[in-house]
Amino acid sequence: MKNFSDKPFLLVREGVVMETSAEFTSLTGYCNEEITGCSIKHIEKKLKTDFQFIHEVGNKSVCSYIFSKLLEPIEVAIRCIDLEKEKSLYIFEADKDYKFNKSFSVIEKLSTDKNTGFIVMSCPDLRVLKVNEEFIKTLDEPYNNIETILGKKISEIVPDFENSKIKSFFNIVISTDTPYFEEEYEVVNMKRGTSFWNISLVTMPDENENKYILMSILEVTKRVVQRKEIEQRNKQLEAIFENMSDGLFIIDNENNYVKMNKKAKEIIYKADLVKKLGDTLVHTKYFDLDGKEIKLEKMPLPRIQNGEVVKNFIFSSKSPYGEHHFSANGSPIYGENGNVEKSIVLLSDVTERIKYEENLYFQTQYDTLNSIINSMNMGFLRVSYPLLKVVGINRMFYEILKEVFPELPHMNEIAGKSIYECFDEKSVNIDYLMNVLNDESRLSNKMFNYSYTKQLSISGEDKHYRVIFQPVFKLNNEVAELAVMCIDVTNEVTERNLAKKSLEMEEEFFINITHELKTPLNVIFSANQLMSMQLSEGLNEKNTVSFERNMKIIKQNCYRLTKLVNNIVDLSKIESGHLDLNLQNVNIVEIVEDIVQSIYHYIEGKGLNVIFDTNTEEKIMAVDSYKIERIILNLISNAIKFSDKSNEITVTVQDEGDFVEIDIKDNGVGMEKEYLDVIFERFHQIDKTLSRNAEGSGIGLALVKSLVEMHGGEIRVESMLGEGSTFKIILPARLIDETENKNFIMFMDNKSEKINIEFSDIYSI
């Protein structure tokens, strides 16, 4: 023993450490008391090494790693010497000047990187010597903490390591002594789902010997998912382009075709030979609708190359495929330098449409047209021009007219009737229509039409119809007929009116909010100015009272701002689904009664009387106490606002078995019946003037309704003008298992403070 007293050692007897040297405690950082008396198995766990293997080797040194108390790896040579009386001496030899972290600057750098996970292993047995927190976060139990991972082999940590690709990565690095990088390695985890990682493996030489392997990982899941989403969208777009009913053509700034979809290749004769703009002219000629040949530079793509946007350009082509008519729409695509880089055009085959329009000039096709019109889901009427007599009508149009003009003849007898007999002349303004039809500048545009919207009462229901007058031209561009279409746009008009109403309410709300913010801010500013003057003059007995009064004014107006902000924030949270209930089984009767008792002294100054009544003393049910308090305080605050002196406010709690009804009743000013359906709407206020009897932003009752509905309840109101109002809250009487209520939060805030906030716009402090 004396021969080894200057070395780190452990003296073990019958599996228990009997003695250790100062050098051992200095090496490992453990004090003598933490080692002596511990079993050798316990020491193995502390040092994260295998003494059994070392003991079996005999009196030979085994190179291994142990870990200090600070979990730093220490490279040591361990030798076990068997002594008498079942004693064993374990001797540790280590380089005293060697510090693992100081040997590799890259480890120091990675230790500060919050994005990259790394792990350092011994080579070639792949025991974990160093690992950072980012790497540990990627592991499942029990290896998701540093205590359990250090000293373990990588095969113990990585699931199915022996059959994984990761093992092959390590084999490559160890056998070739070359770094290895795997990009976007896919990891499928039952708990964490699928993720993607960049993995880097590199050997770390120490004194010309590859003792370590450094593995670093960087999660790139977000980037991969985004790229795959983009690739998927590109595939979808490509599929859309390929399956479009229109031909898609794209050329670059050197007139090369870079894209032609399936339909485009069907349009072009021998499309596989067409590489550059103008190649189609070998087999194809292009004409306008008057039969004049169009030069290449006047075609859509060359015009787009010059920066022009082409819309609805109609032309004809003649090729071995035959004659076809096309409508072209396209625009340039500009590069960062502002120059046209690509030109894109869509060709719609309108051959059938052109032929249909041409055939429409001939009387022999009218019967076919009528059968098509009768099957359409819109009213359709054909009127001759200029006599304006009915040529044909479908059933839908006839039924609409019949509702307006009950004396209208049978559908089969209406042909030949004047349009004046079918329409209200004032509503259609036929004289204006005739002037429009005689305007040659308008008629030159064959897409021209005249339309108006008409409101009708059909079977007692208001309907809105869009009536469109579309001229039908002869070959000489003269008007032959008028096609009158009647489309039911009731839903569109209703939605537009609702949207307009909503915008008006929001505008009114923001005006009121501005007023609600400016009023307390102006008061605070004025009070602050007075206080500044008093401070500059010096406080004395006279102005101290005024100073304190101004402080109270500032505090009350801070309450008003707090109430306004709380209401806006909570209502926004509810609408976005981010406001949670903190349910707890409580006595609802006690909660409501406590609120009523807490406001007595507020009521007294107003000259009002408040009464609480109940048919039960206890009703335990699951509610969010904090939000119930807000509901009751808000409704009582409203009752106070709209009550005069000597009025009475009654708060009642009724146990109805499966539900509880809470009534807040006042005999104040009341409301007209027309307002009862809208008072719970956001932004709505009955008194819309800025000088209304009581302050308010118009969102209090909307918030109350939302909070009640979050409890699975409902709120109703009964009111008569001049007689007062009663708000009824119906809440389901249910219980919860509070041990499973993970969302419950105990609020211990000041009830007086909450009342000050809720009543800040009706009382002074």
C-alpha positions in Angstrom: 0.0 0.0 0.0 2.8 2.4 0.7 4.1 1.9 -2.8 0.8 3.3 -4.2 0.0 6.0 -1.6 0.9 8.8 -4.1 -1.5 7.4 -6.7 -5.2 7.6 -7.0 -6.6 4.3 -5.7 -9.6 2.5 -4.1 -9.1 -0.2 -1.5 -12.1 -2.5 -1.7 -13.0 -5.3 0.8 -15.8 -7.7 0.1 -17.3 -5.3 -2.5 -17.2 -2.2 -0.2 -14.7 0.7 -0.5 -12.6 0.8 2.7 -10.1 3.5 1.8 -9.3 6.0 -1.0 -6.3 8.3 -1.6 -6.3 12.0 -1.7 -5.1 11.8 -5.3 -8.3 9.9 -6.1 -10.5 12.6 -4.6 -8.4 15.2 -6.3 -8.8 13.4 -9.7 -12.5 12.8 -9.5 -13.8 15.7 -7.4 -15.5 13.4 -4.9 -14.7 13.9 -1.3 -13.6 11.0 0.9 -17.0 10.7 2.6 -18.8 10.3 -0.8 -16.6 7.3 -1.6 -15.7 5.5 1.5 -18.3 2.9 2.7 -20.0 2.8 -0.7 -20.4 -0.5 -2.6 -18.3 -1.0 -5.6 -21.5 -1.1 -7.7 -22.4 2.3 -6.4 -18.9 3.6 -7.3 -19.4 2.1 -10.8 -22.5 4.2 -11.3 -20.7 7.4 -10.0 -17.7 6.8 -12.2 -19.7 5.2 -15.0 -17.2 2.4 -15.6 -17.1 -1.4 -15.2 -14.9 -2.6 -12.3 -16.0 -6.3 -12.8 -14.3 -6.4 -16.2 -11.2 -4.8 -14.8 -11.1 -7.3 -12.0 -11.4 -10.2 -14.4 -8.5 -9.0 -16.5 -6.3 -9.4 -13.4 -3.1 -7.5 -12.7 -3.1 -5.7 -16.0 -3.8 -2.1 -16.8 -7.1 -1.4 -18.7 -7.5 1.9 -20.6 -10.9 3.3 -19.9 -12.8 6.5 -19.0 -14.2 7.5 -15.7 -16.3 10.6 -15.0 -15.6 13.2 -12.4 -18.3 14.6 -10.0 -18.7 17.5 -12.5 -19.3 14.8 -15.2 -16.1 15.5 -17.1 -14.5 12.5 -18.8 -11.1 11.4 -17.5 -8.9 9.0 -19.5 -7.3 6.6 -17.1 -5.5 3.3 -17.0 -7.0 1.1 -14.3 -5.3 -1.9 -12.7 -6.7 -4.3 -10.1 -4.4 -6.0 -7.6 -5.9 -8.7 -5.4 -4.7 -8.6 -1.8 -5.2 -10.9 1.2 -8.5 -11.3 3.0 -10.7 -10.6 0.0 -9.2 -7.2 -0.5 -8.7 -5.6 -3.9 -6.8 -2.5 -4.8 -7.9 -0.5 -7.8 -5.1 1.9 -9.1 -5.9 4.8 -11.5 -3.3 6.4 -13.6 -4.1 9.6 -15.5 -2.4 12.6 -17.1 -2.8 15.3 -14.4 -2.5 18.1 -16.9 -5.0 16.7 -19.4 -8.3 18.5 -19.6 -10.8 17.0 -22.0 -12.6 20.3 -22.8 -9.4 22.3 -23.3 -8.0 19.8 -25.8 -10.6 20.5 -28.5 -11.6 24.1 -29.3 -14.4 22.8 -31.5 -16.1 21.4 -28.4 -15.9 24.7 -26.7 -17.5 26.4 -29.8 -20.2 23.8 -30.0 -21.0 24.1 -26.3 -22.2 27.6 -26.9 -24.2 26.8 -30.1 -27.9 26.7 -29.1 -29.0 25.1 -32.4 -26.5 22.3 -32.9 -26.5 19.1 -30.8 -23.2 17.3 -30.4 -21.9 14.1 -28.7 -18.3 13.0 -28.3 -17.6 9.3 -28.1 -14.5 7.3 -27.5 -13.1 5.4 -30.5 -13.7 2.7 -31.4 -16.0 1.5 -28.6 -18.3 4.5 -29.0 -18.8 5.3 -25.3 -20.4 8.7 -24.7 -17.9 11.1 -23.1 -19.4 14.5 -23.7 -22.9 15.6 -24.8 -24.7 19.0 -24.9 -28.2 19.8 -24.0 -29.5 20.2 -27.6 -28.5 16.6 -28.3 -30.1 15.3 -25.1 -33.4 16.9 -26.0 -33.6 14.6 -29.1 -33.5 11.4 -26.9 -36.3 9.4 -25.4 -36.3 8.2 -21.8 -34.3 7.1 -20.0 -31.4 8.8 -21.9 -32.9 12.3 -22.0 -30.7 13.5 -19.1 -26.9 13.7 -18.8 -26.6 11.4 -15.8 -28.0 8.4 -17.7 -26.3 9.0 -21.1 -22.7 9.5 -20.1 -20.6 6.4 -20.2 -23.2 4.5 -22.3 -22.4 3.1 -25.7 -24.2 4.7 -28.7 -25.7 1.3 -29.4 -27.6 1.5 -26.1 -28.9 5.0 -26.9 -30.0 4.8 -30.5 -32.9 2.4 -31.0 -32.1 -0.6 -33.3 -28.6 0.8 -33.7 -27.2 -2.5 -35.1 -29.6 -2.4 -38.0 -29.7 1.3 -38.6 -28.0 3.5 -41.3 -26.3 5.4 -38.4 -24.1 2.4 -37.6 -22.9 2.3 -41.2 -22.0 6.0 -40.9 -19.8 5.3 -37.9 -18.2 2.3 -39.7 -17.2 4.5 -42.6 -15.6 7.1 -40.4 -13.7 4.6 -38.2 -12.5 2.5 -41.2 -11.6 5.3 -43.5 -10.6 8.0 -41.0 -12.5 10.5 -43.2 -15.4 12.8 -42.1 -18.9 11.8 -43.1 -21.9 14.1 -43.7 -25.5 12.9 -44.1 -27.9 15.6 -45.2 -31.6 15.6 -44.3 -31.5 12.2 -42.6 -35.0 11.1 -41.8 -35.9 10.0 -38.3 -39.3 8.4 -37.5 -40.3 8.5 -33.9 -43.6 7.2 -32.5 -43.8 10.1 -30.0 -42.1 13.0 -31.9 -43.2 12.1 -35.4 -41.0 12.4 -38.4 -38.1 14.8 -38.4 -35.0 15.5 -40.6 -31.4 16.1 -39.5 -28.1 17.1 -40.9 -25.6 14.6 -39.3 -21.8 15.1 -39.3 -19.3 12.6 -38.1 -15.6 13.3 -37.7 -12.7 11.7 -35.9 -10.8 13.8 -33.3 -7.1 13.0 -33.1 -5.2 13.3 -29.8 -1.4 12.9 -30.0 -1.7 11.5 -33.6 -4.2 8.9 -32.4 -7.9 8.9 -33.3 -9.3 8.6 -29.8 -12.6 10.3 -30.3 -15.5 10.7 -32.7 -17.5 13.9 -32.8 -21.1 13.6 -34.0 -23.0 16.8 -34.5 -26.7 17.1 -35.5 -28.8 20.0 -36.7 -32.5 19.8 -37.1 -33.7 20.9 -40.6 -37.2 19.6 -40.4 -38.8 23.0 -41.0 -36.7 23.6 -44.1 -37.3 20.1 -45.5 -41.1 20.4 -44.8 -41.2 23.8 -46.4 -39.2 22.6 -49.5 -41.4 19.5 -49.8 -44.5 21.7 -49.5 -43.1 23.9 -52.3 -42.3 20.9 -54.4 -45.8 19.5 -53.8 -47.3 22.9 -54.7 -45.1 23.0 -57.8 -46.3 19.5 -58.8 -49.9 20.5 -58.2 -49.3 23.6 -60.3 -47.7 21.6 -63.0 -50.6 19.2 -63.0 -53.0 22.1 -63.2 -51.1 23.6 -66.1 -51.0 20.3 -67.9 -54.7 19.6 -67.4 -55.9 23.2 -68.2 -58.5 23.5 -70.9 -56.5 26.4 -72.3 -53.1 26.3 -74.1 -50.3 27.7 -72.0 -47.2 29.1 -73.8 -44.1 30.7 -72.2 -41.1 32.1 -74.0 -37.9 33.6 -72.7 -36.3 36.9 -73.6 -34.5 35.1 -76.5 -37.8 34.0 -78.0 -37.3 30.3 -77.0 -40.3 28.3 -76.0 -39.6 27.2 -72.4 -43.1 25.8 -71.6 -46.0 24.4 -73.6 -48.6 22.4 -71.7 -50.6 19.5 -73.1 -53.3 21.6 -74.6 -50.8 24.0 -76.2 -49.1 21.0 -78.0 -52.5 20.0 -79.3 -53.1 23.5 -80.7 -49.7 23.7 -82.5 -49.2 21.6 -85.6 -46.1 19.5 -85.2 -45.4 21.0 -81.8 -42.3 18.9 -81.3 -40.6 20.9 -84.0 -41.5 24.3 -82.6 -38.6 25.7 -80.6 -38.6 29.4 -81.2 -41.1 32.1 -81.8 -42.1 32.2 -85.5 -41.5 28.4 -86.1 -45.3 27.9 -86.3 -45.5 30.1 -89.4 -44.1 27.2 -91.5 -47.4 25.4 -91.4 -49.9 28.0 -89.9 -51.3 31.4 -90.9 -53.1 33.8 -88.6 -56.1 36.0 -89.4 -58.3 38.5 -87.6 -62.1 38.1 -87.5 -62.4 40.2 -90.7 -60.2 37.7 -92.5 -57.1 39.9 -92.7 -53.7 38.1 -92.1 -51.9 39.1 -88.9 -48.2 39.7 -89.1 -46.0 38.0 -86.5 -45.1 41.2 -84.6 -48.9 41.9 -84.1 -49.4 38.5 -82.5 -49.8 38.2 -78.7 -46.4 36.9 -77.7 -44.3 39.5 -79.6 -46.5 42.2 -78.1 -46.1 40.9 -74.6 -42.3 40.8 -75.2 -42.5 44.5 -75.7 -44.2 44.9 -72.3 -47.8 44.9 -73.4 -50.6 43.2 -71.5 -52.9 41.3 -73.9 -56.6 40.8 -73.0 -59.2 38.9 -75.0 -57.4 39.1 -78.3 -59.5 37.1 -80.8 -57.8 35.6 -83.9 -58.1 32.6 -86.2 -55.5 30.1 -87.3 -55.4 28.0 -90.4 -53.2 24.9 -90.4 -53.3 21.3 -91.5 -55.5 20.8 -88.4 -58.1 23.1 -90.0 -59.4 26.5 -89.0 -59.8 27.4 -85.4 -60.6 30.5 -83.4 -58.7 31.5 -80.2 -58.9 34.1 -77.5 -55.5 35.2 -76.2 -54.7 36.6 -72.7 -51.2 37.2 -71.5 -48.7 39.4 -69.7 -45.0 39.9 -69.3 -42.9 38.6 -66.4 -40.2 41.1 -65.3 -36.8 40.4 -63.8 -35.1 42.2 -61.0 -33.5 44.6 -63.5 -36.9 45.7 -64.7 -36.6 44.0 -68.1 -39.0 41.4 -69.5 -37.6 38.0 -68.8 -40.5 35.8 -69.9 -43.8 36.2 -71.7 -46.8 34.1 -70.9 -50.0 33.7 -72.9 -53.1 31.5 -72.5 -55.0 30.5 -75.6 -58.6 29.5 -75.2 -60.2 27.6 -78.1 -63.3 29.7 -78.8 -64.1 28.0 -82.1 -67.4 26.7 -80.9 -68.3 30.0 -79.4 -67.5 31.9 -82.6 -69.5 29.4 -84.6 -72.4 29.6 -82.1 -72.4 33.4 -82.3 -72.4 33.2 -86.1 -75.2 30.7 -86.1 -77.2 32.9 -83.7 -77.7 35.3 -86.6 -79.8 32.8 -88.5 -83.5 32.3 -87.6 -83.3 28.5 -88.1 -81.2 28.2 -84.9 -83.7 30.0 -82.6 -85.6 26.8 -81.6 -82.3 25.2 -80.4 -81.5 28.4 -78.5 -84.9 28.4 -76.8 -84.4 24.8 -75.6 -81.1 25.8 -74.1 -82.4 28.9 -72.4 -85.4 27.0 -70.9 -83.0 24.7 -69.1 -80.9 27.5 -67.6 -81.2 28.4 -64.0 -82.0 32.1 -64.7 -84.8 34.1 -66.2 -84.3 34.7 -69.9 -86.3 36.9 -72.3 -85.7 37.7 -76.0 -87.0 41.0 -77.2 -87.0 42.3 -80.8 -85.4 45.6 -81.7 -86.4 48.3 -82.3 -90.0 47.3 -81.7 -89.2 45.9 -78.3 -91.7 43.0 -78.5 -91.3 39.6 -76.7 -89.8 36.9 -79.0 -89.4 34.2 -76.4 -89.4 33.7 -72.6 -88.4 30.8 -70.3 -90.5 29.6 -67.4 -88.4 31.2 -64.6 -88.6 34.7 -66.1 -92.3 34.2 -66.7 -93.0 33.2 -63.1 -91.1 36.3 -61.8 -93.2 38.6 -64.1 -96.4 36.8 -63.1 -95.7 37.6 -59.4 -95.3 41.3 -60.3 -98.2 41.5 -62.9 -100.8 38.9 -61.9 -102.9 39.9 -64.9 -100.1 38.8 -67.3 -101.4 36.4 -70.1 -100.4 32.7 -70.2 -96.8 32.0 -71.0 -97.7 30.7 -74.4 -99.6 33.9 -75.2 -97.0 36.4 -74.1 -95.0 36.3 -77.4 -95.6 39.5 -79.3 -96.3 41.6 -76.3 -94.6 44.9 -75.8 -91.8 45.1 -73.2 -93.8 48.0 -71.8 -96.5 45.6 -70.8 -94.0 43.3 -68.9 -91.9 45.9 -67.1 -92.4 49.0 -65.0 -91.2 51.7 -67.3 -89.9 53.8 -64.5 -87.8 51.0 -63.0 -86.3 50.0 -66.3 -86.0 53.5 -67.8 -86.6 52.3 -71.3 -86.0 55.8 -72.8 -82.5 55.7 -71.4 -82.0 52.2 -72.7 -83.1 53.3 -76.2 -80.6 56.2 -76.1 -77.8 53.8 -75.1 -78.7 51.4 -78.0 -78.5 54.3 -80.4 -75.0 55.3 -79.2 -72.7 54.0 -81.9 -69.6 54.4 -79.7 -71.1 52.0 -77.2 -72.4 49.5 -79.8 -69.0 49.2 -81.3 -68.1 47.2 -78.2 -70.1 44.0 -78.7 -69.6 43.0 -75.1 -71.6 46.1 -74.0 -74.7 45.6 -71.8 -77.1 47.6 -69.7 -78.2 46.3 -66.3 -79.9 47.3 -63.1 -81.0 45.6 -59.8 -84.7 45.4 -59.0 -86.3 44.6 -55.6 -89.5 42.6 -55.8 -91.8 41.0 -53.2 -92.3 37.4 -54.2 -94.8 35.3 -52.1 -94.4 37.8 -49.3 -90.5 37.6 -49.4 -88.2 40.4 -50.6 -86.1 39.3 -53.6 -83.4 41.1 -55.5 -82.9 40.4 -59.2 -80.1 41.6 -61.5 -81.7 42.4 -64.9 -79.3 42.5 -67.8 -80.0 43.7 -71.3 -77.5 42.3 -73.8 -77.7 43.3 -77.5 -77.5 40.5 -80.0 -75.9 41.7 -83.2 -76.4 41.0 -86.9 -73.5 40.4 -89.2 -73.5 44.1 -90.1 -73.2 45.0 -86.4 -76.7 46.2 -86.1 -78.8 45.2 -83.1 -81.1 42.4 -84.0 -82.5 41.5 -80.6 -82.1 42.2 -76.9 -81.3 39.2 -74.6 -82.7 40.0 -71.2 -81.4 37.9 -68.3 -82.8 37.9 -64.8 -80.6 36.6 -62.1 -81.5 36.1 -58.4 -78.9 38.1 -56.5 -80.8 38.1 -53.2 -78.0 36.4 -51.3 -75.4 38.7 -52.7 -77.4 41.8 -51.8 -78.2 40.5 -48.4 -74.5 39.7 -47.7 -73.4 43.1 -49.0 -75.9 44.8 -46.7 -74.8 42.8 -43.8 -71.2 43.5 -44.6 -72.0 47.3 -44.8 -73.8 47.1 -41.5 -70.9 45.3 -39.9 -68.5 47.9 -41.2 -70.7 50.8 -40.0 -70.8 49.1 -36.5 -67.0 48.7 -36.5 -66.5 52.3 -37.5 -68.9 53.4 -34.8 -67.1 51.1 -32.3 -63.7 52.6 -33.2 -65.1 56.1 -32.8 -66.5 55.2 -29.4 -63.2 53.5 -28.4 -61.3 56.7 -29.4 -63.7 58.7 -27.2 -63.3 56.1 -24.3 -59.5 56.4 -24.5 -59.3 60.1 -24.9 -61.7 61.0 -22.0 -59.6 59.3 -19.2 -56.4 60.3 -20.9 -57.4 64.0 -21.0 -58.5 63.8 -17.4 -55.2 62.2 -16.3 -53.3 64.8 -18.3 -55.2 67.7 -16.7 -54.9 66.2 -13.2 -51.2 65.7 -13.8 -50.8 69.4 -14.9 -52.5 70.6 -11.7 -50.3 68.3 -9.6 -47.2 69.6 -11.4 -48.2 73.2 -10.6 -48.9 72.3 -6.9 -45.5 70.6 -6.6 -43.7 73.5 -8.1 -45.4 75.8 -5.6 -44.7 73.4 -2.7 -47.3 71.3 -0.9 -49.1 73.0 1.9 -52.3 72.3 3.9 -54.4 74.1 1.3 -53.2 72.4 -1.8 -52.5 69.0 -0.3 -56.3 68.2 -0.4 -56.4 69.1 -4.1 -53.3 67.1 -4.8 -54.8 64.0 -3.2 -58.0 64.5 -5.1 -56.1 64.7 -8.4 -54.3 61.5 -7.4 -57.7 59.7 -7.0 -58.8 61.1 -10.3 -55.8 59.7 -12.0 -56.3 56.3 -10.3 -60.0 56.1 -11.3 -59.2 56.9 -14.9 -56.5 54.3 -14.9 -59.2 51.9 -13.8 -61.4 53.0 -16.7 -58.5 52.3 -19.2 -57.8 49.0 -17.6 -61.5 47.9 -17.9 -61.6 49.0 -21.6 -58.3 47.1 -22.4 -59.4 44.0 -20.5 -62.7 43.8 -22.3 -61.1 44.3 -25.8 -58.3 41.7 -25.1 -60.7 39.1 -23.6 -63.2 39.4 -26.4 -60.4 39.1 -29.0 -59.1 36.0 -27.1 -62.5 34.4 -27.1 -63.0 35.0 -30.9 -59.5 33.5 -31.6 -60.2 30.6 -29.2 -57.3 31.5 -26.8 -59.3 32.2 -23.7 -59.7 29.1 -21.4 -62.0 28.4 -18.6 -60.5 27.6 -15.2 -63.4 25.4 -13.8 -63.7 24.5 -10.2 -66.6 23.0 -8.2 -67.8 25.9 -6.0 -70.9 27.2 -4.3 -72.4 29.5 -7.0 -74.9 31.0 -4.5 -72.0 32.1 -2.2 -70.1 33.6 -5.2 -73.0 35.8 -6.3 -74.0 36.8 -2.8 -70.4 37.8 -2.0 -70.4 40.0 -5.1 -73.7 41.7 -4.1 -72.5 42.3 -0.5 -69.2 43.7 -1.9 -71.0 46.5 -3.8 -73.4 47.7 -1.1 -71.3 50.8 -0.3 -71.0 51.7 -4.0 -74.8 51.5 -4.3 -75.4 53.7 -1.3 -73.8 56.8 -2.9 -76.0 56.4 -5.9 -79.2 56.3 -3.8 -80.1 52.8 -5.1 -81.2 49.7 -3.2 -79.8 46.3 -4.1 -81.5 43.0 -3.0 -80.2 39.5 -3.1 -82.6 36.5 -3.0 -82.2 32.7 -3.5 -84.2 29.6 -3.1 -81.2 27.6 -1.9 -78.2 28.3 0.3 -75.8 26.1 -1.5 -75.4 24.8 -5.1 -72.1 23.3 -5.9 -71.3 23.4 -9.6 -68.4 23.7 -12.0 -67.7 27.3 -13.0 -64.9 29.7 -13.5 -65.3 31.9 -10.4 -63.3 34.8 -11.9 -65.3 35.0 -15.1 -68.7 34.6 -13.2 -67.6 37.6 -11.1 -67.0 39.6 -14.2 -70.3 38.6 -15.7 -72.3 39.6 -12.6 -70.3 42.8 -12.0 -70.8 43.9 -15.7 -74.6 43.3 -15.5 -74.9 45.1 -12.2 -72.8 47.9 -13.5 -75.2 48.2 -16.5 -78.2 48.2 -14.1 -76.7 51.0 -12.1 -75.9 53.1 -15.2 -79.5 53.0 -16.4 -81.2 53.4 -13.0 -82.2 56.6 -11.2 -82.1 57.4 -7.5 -84.4 55.3 -5.4 -84.5 52.6 -8.0 -84.1 49.0 -7.0 -81.8 46.3 -8.3 -82.6 42.7 -7.5 -80.1 39.8 -7.9 -81.7 36.3 -7.7 -80.2 32.8 -7.8 -82.7 30.0 -8.5 -81.7 26.3 -8.3 -83.7 24.5 -11.0 -82.1 21.1 -10.6 -80.1 20.5 -13.8 -79.5 24.2 -14.2 -79.2 27.4 -12.2 -80.8 30.7 -13.2 -79.3 34.0 -12.1 -81.4 37.1 -12.7 -80.3 40.7 -12.5 -83.4 42.9 -12.5 -83.7 46.7 -12.4 -86.6 49.1 -12.6 -84.6 51.7 -14.5 -85.1 53.2 -18.0 -85.6 49.9 -19.8 -85.2 49.3 -23.6 -87.5 49.2 -26.6 -88.3 45.8 -28.0 -86.4 46.4 -31.3 -83.1 46.5 -29.5 -83.4 43.3 -27.5 -82.1 41.1 -30.4 -79.0 43.2 -31.0 -77.7 44.4 -27.6 -75.4 41.3 -27.3 -73.7 42.0 -30.7 -70.2 43.3 -30.7 -69.9 47.1 -31.1 -73.6 47.6 -30.5 -74.9 50.5 -28.4 -78.5 51.6 -28.0 -77.5 55.2 -27.2 -75.2 56.0 -30.1 -74.3 59.6 -29.2 -70.9 60.5 -27.7 -72.8 62.4 -24.9 -74.8 59.3 -23.8 -76.0 58.9 -20.2 -73.2 56.5 -19.2 -69.8 55.7 -20.7 -69.2 52.4 -22.5 -67.5 50.9 -25.5 -70.3 48.7 -26.7 -68.5 45.4 -26.1 -69.4 44.7 -22.4 -72.6 42.7 -23.2 -70.9 40.9 -26.1 -68.2 39.8 -23.7 -70.8 38.7 -21.1 -72.6 36.6 -23.7 -69.4 35.0 -24.8 -68.3 34.1 -21.2 -71.8 32.6 -20.5 -71.7 30.5 -23.6 -68.2 29.3 -22.7 -69.8 27.8 -19.6 -72.3 26.1 -21.9 -75.1 28.5 -20.8 -77.2 31.2 -22.4 -78.2 34.7 -21.5 -81.6 36.3 -22.2 -83.1 39.8 -21.7 -86.6 41.0 -21.0 -87.2 44.7 -21.0 -89.9 47.4 -21.4 -89.2 51.0 -22.0 -89.6 53.0 -18.8 -90.1 49.9 -16.6 -86.6 48.4 -16.4 -84.8 45.3 -17.6 -84.1 41.7 -16.5 -81.1 39.8 -17.6 -81.4 36.0 -17.1 -78.3 33.8 -17.1 -78.9 30.0 -17.5 -76.0 27.9 -16.4 -75.8 24.0 -16.5 -75.4 22.6 -13.0 -72.6 20.1 -13.7 -69.6 18.9 -11.7 -66.0 18.1 -12.8 -63.3 15.8 -11.4 -61.0 18.5 -10.0 -58.1 16.1 -9.9 -58.2 16.0 -13.7 -58.6 19.7 -14.2 -55.2 20.7 -15.4 -56.4 24.1 -16.5 -57.5 25.3 -13.0 -55.7 28.3 -11.7 -56.6 29.8 -8.3 -57.1 33.5 -8.5 -56.4 35.3 -5.3 -56.8 38.9 -6.6 -58.5 41.7 -4.7 -62.3 41.7 -5.2 -62.4 45.4 -4.3 -59.9 46.1 -7.0 -62.1 44.3 -9.6 -65.2 46.2 -8.5 -63.2 49.5 -8.8 -62.3 48.5 -12.4 -65.8 47.4 -13.4 -67.5 50.4 -11.8 -64.8 52.9 -12.8 -67.1 54.6 -15.4 -70.0 55.1 -13.0 -68.4 56.0 -9.6 -65.6 58.1 -8.3 -63.0 56.8 -5.9 
